[in-house]
Amino acid sequence: MISVRFAAVTHPFAEHIVYFALFSLPVSTVVFFGTGSIIAIAGYITYIDLMNNMGHCNFELIPNWVFSIFPPLKYIMYTPSFHSLHHTQFRTNYSLFMPIYDYIYGTIDKSSDTLYEISLQRKEETPNVVHLMHLTTPESIYHLRVGFPYLASKPYSSAWYLWLLWPVTLWFMMLTRIYRRTFVVERNRFHQLRLQTWAIPNFREQYHLKWQKESINNMIEEAVLEAEEKGASVLSLGLMNQGKELNRYGEVYVKKHPQLKVKLVDGSSLAVAVLLNSIPKGTTQVLLRGNLTKVAFAVAFSLCQKGIQVTVLREDEYEKLDKSLGTKSEGKLVISKSYSSCKVWLVGDDLTEKEQRKANKGTLFIPFSQFRLKNLRKDCFYHTTPAMQTPKALENVDSCENWLPRRVMSVWRIAGILHALEGWEEHECGYTISNIDKVWEACLKHGFQPLTVPTQSKS
């Protein structure tokens, strides 16, 4: 996306009151005469909010081909560069949304077209590191910066009032099926690194559908090649973009494109390091329960090597772990029928509510998956998904990453940044695990800090 930044502005409170009064007139009128509808009102509010935010977004985002296809659009839709002149020159470009009135009354700024063209000529900022995520639910688009900044600044949670926007949500879902391309969610800077987060317009449930696998893989591959073309040195795979069944933790792209210069990172090594350091000191036994991923196998191995007993509840999980670890388990891998033997649980995606309720009072749940655990027990403690506190040097962190608090970043995203900072030349994908201690030390060296393990009951 090509962008040029313009002068920032703060509107007086009185102007906001006038805005509200003017924009509410059409809604009040149709309600008064009984001719309104939910769809019409929702559509009107969405259009007004979209156009108003676009005009004040502080960078040019309307491509030239839009006006080439339909030239009269120039008179009925403004651009960010057009409206920026109103805030810098004050006596020109008064119109909000429709420039035709400035043309009629002679208040159009003569430099409007020139500024627009110059804005589009500026080179696009190229990223050093790309983090590739995806949408989690249809409503999650509202929790991104391109949605509602207020919601983006808070950890993701379902809100009843978002159901009022179901016509817009439905329209967006249809658009994602047509567009089928990644889009930029966020831009950050960390020292000399330019960081970007891209999103694939697919939802979590779609990753479970076999007939969607090829389409999703194609989009991920296109994103990898685009990052390569833009000169990125690292691309980290977030959420379900690195699934075993989907792409063998990203290995299929490296196998298909052996000459890739951009390094693919799945973040498993840092995830293991964070999990190991989340377990309270003095722990001698943990219960491992959930979908056995690459991270789960690596954590089980590391715990056994440290002399900590790893207990599993299901026979099939025990057999998979025993086959993978073999004699390396040091006799610390055991199977048990009891849920009450451990006070620390390492849990994955398929932990059931019934199983969670069987845990002892005071149990600490530590997720090793990328998706948060539903907190059912008020008498237990819940750690967040693997994440760390970001250093103050990380710039432009104004929104939350999914359900994490602000300025807390998932380890899968941090891993890509570390890879670039350290200049590591190998891919970290497939079934490869990097040196866990080396990754952990590098993370601390660059200012990322572990989160506090919950140790006190909720009041």
N, C-alpha and C positions, 0 to 999 in steps of 0.2 A: 504494500500500500504506500503510495506517494504522499508525503505530508510536508506542510510548511506551517510553522507556528506563528500565530498572530498575537497582538496585544491582548493581555488578560483584562477582565473587567469585573467589577462587583456592582450588582444592581442595588439601588436603595430599597429599603423595605417598602416605602410608599409605592414604588413602581411595581413591586410584586403584588400589592393589593389591587392596583389598577389592572395588571395583567389578569389576575384571577377574575375580576369583575367582567372584563371584556370577554374572556374565553368562556365564562359560564353563561353568557347571554343566550347563545344558541340552545344549550341544554335546557336552561330555564324556560325558554320559549316553547320548545316542543313538549316539555312536561306540562306546562300551563295549559296548552291547547289539547293535550291528550293524544298527541300524534307521535310520541317518541317510542323507541324500542331499545332493549338492552344492547342489541348488536349495533344499532346506529350510534348510541351514546358511547359505547366502548370503542367503536371505530373512530369517532370524532376525537375522543380524549387521547387515544393512541397516536393519531395523526398529529395533533397539536403538540403533544409531548415530544414525539420523534423529531418534528421539524424545529421546535424550539431548542432542543438539546443539540441537534445537528448544527444549527446556526451559531451556537456558542461553544462548540467542541474544540475550538482553538487550532484546528488543522484542516486543510482542504482534503476532502475525500470523494467529491463528485467527479468521476472521470469524464473526459471530453467527449467520448463517444455517445454519452447519454444525450447531449445537446445536438450532436451530429445527426442522430436518428430522427429527432423531433425538435427542430430549431425553435419553434414557438415556446418550448418549455422554458427557455431563458427568461420569459416574461411572467411565468406563473409559478416558478420555483427558484428560491434564492440559494446561494451557496455560502459556506462559512467565510470565504474570502470577501464576498459581497457584503455580508453583514459586519465583518470586522472593520470595514471602512467607516461604518456609522459610529463605531466606538473610538476610532482614531481621528476622524475628521469632524464628527459631531453634526455637521450641517448637511450631510448627504446620506443617501440610502436609508431613508426612514422606514421603508416598507418592511414589515415582518411577514415572511413567507413569499409574497408576490411582488416582485420588482416592477410590475407594469405600472403601478401608481407613481413610482419615482420617475418613470419615463414620461408619464402623462403630465406631471406637474413640474418637470425640469429639475428635480432634486437628485438625479442620478449622478454618482461620482464618475468622472470621465476616466478614471484609472481602474474602474471595476474589471473590465475585460482583460486589461494588461496584467493586473495582479493575479487574476484567475489563471492566466496562461503561465505566468512565472511560477506560481505555486505548483503547477503540475510538472514543471521542468526540473524541479529539484530531485536529485537522486534519492532513491529509497535507502533507508538505513539497513545495512546488512547485519545479521546477527552472528555472534561468535558461538553462542550456545542456544539450541532450540529444545524446549521441553514439549513433547507431544502428548496431549491429554485428550479426553473426549467428554461430551456432556453426560451427566448421570441420569437425569430425568428431563422430560419436556420443559418443566418449570425451571430447571437449573440455568437456562439462558438468562433469566431475570437476575440471577445472582452473579453474573459476570459484569465487567465494566461496560460492555456494550448493551447491557440490560438496564438495571436500576442501580446507580452508584450506592444508594443507601443500603440496598440489600447486599451488594457486593462487599460492603465494608464490614459485614457481619457473617459469622459462620453459617453455612447453609442449613436451613431447616424449612420444613413445609409450613406454609402460611395459608390460612383459610381464604384470605382476600385475593390470593392469586387465582383462585377458581373463577373470580369475576372476569378474568382475562382469558377465559377458555377460547373465545373466538380467535384471539391473537395467537394463543398457544397452538391451536389447530392449524392456523395459517402457517406458523413457523415450522411445524412438523411436516407440512406439505412442501414447504420451501427446502427443507433439508434433504428431502427425497429427490428433489430436482437438482439442487446445487451440487451436492456431493463433492465438496472441496473443503480443505482445511481453511480456517480463518484465524487471524491474529487476535488473541485474547488480552495479552498484557506485554508490556515492554519494561525491562528493568536494566539497571546498570550496577555492576559490582566492580569497583576499581576500573580497569581498562576493558572489562568484558561487557559486550552488549548482549543482553539476554532477551529472548522472546519466548512466549508461551503460545503454542498453536493448539487449536481444538479441531477434532474431527466431529462433524455434525451427526454423530450417532449416539444413542442412549445405551445405558448399561444393559437393559433387557435384550437389545438387538445383538449383543455379543454372545448371547446364549443360543441364538438361532443358527443352525447349521447352514441354512441357505443364504445367510448374510456373510458368512466367513470369507468368501472370495472377494466380495465387494469391499469389506472392511480392510482386508489385506492389501487390496489394490490402492486404497486411499492412503494407507500407512506407507506403502512403497513409494507412492507419488510424493508424499511429504518428505521422505528420506532423500529422494533424488532432488527435490526442490531445495532442501537444506544444503545438499552438496553443491548445487548450482550457485547458490547464494554465497558460498564460501564459508559456511559454518564448520567449525572444527569438531563439534560434539552434538549429537541428538540423543536426548534421554527419552525413554518410553515410559509413559505414566499410565496409571490405572490398568485397564484391561487391554491396552495396546501391546502388551508383552506376554500374553497368555501362552501356556504350554501347548494347548490344543490349537490355538490360533496361528502362532508363528514360531513355536519352540523358543520362547523368550527372545524373539528378534533374530534368531540365528538364520532363518530362511532368507532374509534380505542380504546378509553378509555372504551366504553361499551363492546367491543369485548374482550378486554384484561384488566379486572378489576385489575389484580395484577401488572400492569406496575409500575416499579420503576422510569423509566425516565418520567419526567414531560413534558406534551405537552403544548405549549404556542402559542397562536395565535396573541398576541401582541395588541389586541384591546384596552385594558385599556390605554396603553402608547400612542396609536394612538389618542385616544380621548383627552388625556391630552395635547399632542402637538398641536392638532387642536384648542383647547380652548385657548391655550397660543399664537396661531398665529393670532387670531382675534385682531385687534387694540383696544387699550383701548378707552373707550367712545362710542363704537359701541352699538347701541340700537336695531338694526334690521339686520338680515341676511336672505339671500335667500338660501334655501336648494333645490338642484336639482340634480338628478342622481339616479342610481340604489341604492335602499335603503338596505344597508347592516347593519350588527350588529353595526358597527362603526357609521353609520349615525343615527340609532335609539338612541344610547347612547349620541351622540353629541346633538341631538335635545332635549333630556330630560334634559341634563346638562344646555343648554342655556336657556330653559324655566325656570328652577329652579333659574337661575341667573337673571331672569327678562328681558332677551333679546328676542325680538319677532322673531319667526321663520316663515318665509313666504314660502309657496310652491305654485307651479304653476299648478300642475295637480291634478285633483280630486281624482284619484286612490291613489296617494302618500299621499294626505291629509287624506284619509280614513284609510290607513294603520298606519300612525303615530298617528292619533286620537284614533284608537282602541288600540294601544300599550301604549300610554301615558295616555289616559283617563283624569281624573281630575288632574293628576300630571303635565299637561301642563300649569296649572295656567292661562289659558286663553291667553297664548302667542303664540299658534299655530294658524295661519290664512292662508287662501287661497286667492290668488290674481291673477288677469289676467294681471297685469302690470309687465314688466321687469325692469322698471325704478325706482322702489320704493326703491331698495337696492343697496348699494355701496360695499357690501361684499357678495360674492357668495361662498357657500360651494358646491362643485360639485363632481359628481361621473362619472362612466365610460360612461354612455349613454347620456351625455350632447351633443346636436347636434351643429354643426357649425352655423346653423341658429339661434339657441338660444343664442349662445355666441356673435353673432354680434348684438344682440338686447340690450346688456348691455350698461349702460351709460358710457361715457368717465370717465376714472379714477377708474373704478371698480376693486376691488381686487378679483382674483380668487384663492381659496384655495382648492386643491383637497383632498378629504377624501378617495380616492381609492389608490390602490398600483401602478397604471399606470399613467404616466404623461399626462397632458392635452396638446393638440396641441395649441400653442400660435398663435392665429390668429390676435389679436388686438395689434397694437403698442402703442395705447393710453390707454391701461389698464395695470394692474400689475398682475404678475403670481407668486404664491408661488410654491415651489417644493412639491412633494409628501411628506407625513409625514416622517420627518427624523431629525437627530441631528448631530452636530459636535462631532467627537470622541475625547477623551482625548489623550494626547501625550503618555501616558503609554500603549496604545494599539499598539502592535508591528506588523510589517510585513504587514502594510496596504499600498501596492504599487499599487493596482488596484482599479478601480472604481466599485461601485455596480450599475450595469445597467446604468441609465442616471444621477445618482447622481455624484457630484464632488468628487474628491479624499478626503479621510478622513471624508466623510459624510456618515452616515449609516442609513438605513431605520429603523423606530421604531420597525418593526416586528422582525428585527434581534437583535436590542438592547434589546428588551423585554426578550429574552432568556438569554442573558448575565446577566441582572438584576436579573432574577429569580434565577440564580445560585449564584450570589454574595450575595444576601440577604438570601439564603437558604429557600426560600418559598417552602412549601411542597404540595401545591394544584396545580391541573391542571388549566390552564386558556384556556379553549376551550369550545365548545358548545355555549350556550347562557349566559355563566357566564362572568361578568365584575368585575374585582378586584377594590379595592378602588383607585380611580383616583388620589387623592391627595397624597396617600402613594406612588404610583408608580412614580409620578412626582418628589417628594422629593428625592426618592432613586436614580432616574436618575441624578439629579443635584449633589447629594452627591458624586457620583462616577465619576464626571468630564464630563459628557455629557452635551453639551450646545445647547440651541435652536438656530435655524438659524435666520438671520435677515429678517424681513418682508420687501419686496420691497416697497419703498415709493416714489421713484423718477422715472420720465419718462426716457425711453431710449433715449440716445442722437442720 
